[in-house]
Amino acid sequence: MGRNKLQNVSCVRYNVARGNRERLRIKKVVLFAFIGEFMRFIHVLLNALDMRPKGYDVRIVIEGAATKLIPELATEGNPLYALYTSPKDKKLIDGVCRACS
């Protein structure tokens, strides 16, 4: 899988009402934030918020220096507070490295 390509995962489910099998396309994506720069971190949040309505099962994992941005973004006075809390409220943030924070 290339660096910027998304992988489509196929699965087969049984439709009991019709008695047949249907092939589904499941689009799962994990976005990792590693770098402690605001613009890169914000782009991860924006991409996740953009992909979800398009049918992607998207999750965010925050690692490394990016974990140090969370306390500043989680402050209510920060202009980017709403952008940080939106993916958090939608349960798109799947994990934060405890050792890095």
C-alpha positions in Angstrom: 0.0 0.0 0.0 1.4 3.4 -1.0 1.9 6.2 1.4 -1.0 8.3 0.2 -3.3 5.6 -1.0 -6.3 4.3 1.0 -6.9 0.6 1.2 -10.4 -0.7 0.6 -11.2 -3.8 2.6 -13.8 -6.2 1.2 -16.0 -8.4 3.2 -18.9 -10.6 2.6 -22.1 -10.4 4.6 -25.2 -12.5 4.4 -28.5 -10.9 3.7 -30.9 -13.2 5.5 -34.0 -11.6 4.0 -32.9 -12.1 0.4 -31.0 -15.4 1.1 -27.9 -14.2 -0.8 -24.5 -12.7 -0.2 -23.6 -9.1 -0.8 -20.0 -7.8 -1.2 -19.5 -4.6 0.8 -16.7 -2.0 0.6 -15.5 -1.0 4.0 -13.3 2.1 4.0 -11.2 2.2 7.2 -8.6 4.8 7.8 -6.4 5.6 10.8 -4.7 9.0 10.8 -1.6 9.4 13.0 -0.5 12.7 14.5 3.2 12.6 15.5 4.7 16.1 14.9 4.1 18.8 17.5 3.2 21.5 15.0 -0.3 23.0 15.2 -1.0 23.1 11.5 -0.1 19.5 11.0 -2.2 18.5 14.0 -5.1 20.6 12.8 -5.0 19.0 9.3 -5.3 15.5 10.9 -8.4 16.8 12.7 -9.9 18.4 9.6 -9.2 15.3 7.5 -11.0 13.1 10.0 -14.0 15.4 10.1 -14.1 15.5 6.3 -13.8 11.8 5.7 -16.5 10.6 8.1 -19.5 12.0 6.2 -18.0 10.5 3.0 -18.5 7.0 4.5 -15.0 6.3 5.9 -14.6 4.6 9.3 -11.9 7.0 10.4 -9.9 7.1 13.7 -7.2 9.4 15.0 -4.2 8.2 17.0 -2.0 10.9 18.7 1.6 10.0 19.3 4.9 11.7 20.1 5.2 15.5 20.3 1.6 15.9 19.1 0.4 14.9 22.6 1.9 18.1 24.0 -0.6 20.1 21.9 -3.7 18.6 23.6 -3.7 20.6 26.9 -3.4 23.9 24.9 -6.2 22.9 22.5 -8.4 21.6 25.3 -8.5 25.0 26.9 -11.9 26.7 26.3 -10.3 30.1 25.6 -8.3 28.7 22.6 -9.7 29.7 19.2 -9.2 26.1 18.1 -11.1 24.6 21.0 -14.2 23.7 19.0 -12.1 22.1 16.3 -10.4 19.8 18.9 -13.6 18.9 20.7 -15.6 18.1 17.6 -13.6 14.9 16.7 -13.4 14.1 20.4 -17.2 14.3 20.9 -17.7 12.2 17.7 -15.3 9.6 19.2 -12.9 9.8 16.3 -9.9 10.0 18.6 -9.1 6.4 19.2 -5.9 6.7 21.2 -3.3 8.9 22.8 0.1 7.7 23.8 0.3 7.8 27.6 4.1 7.6 27.7 4.5 10.5 25.2 2.2 12.8 27.1 
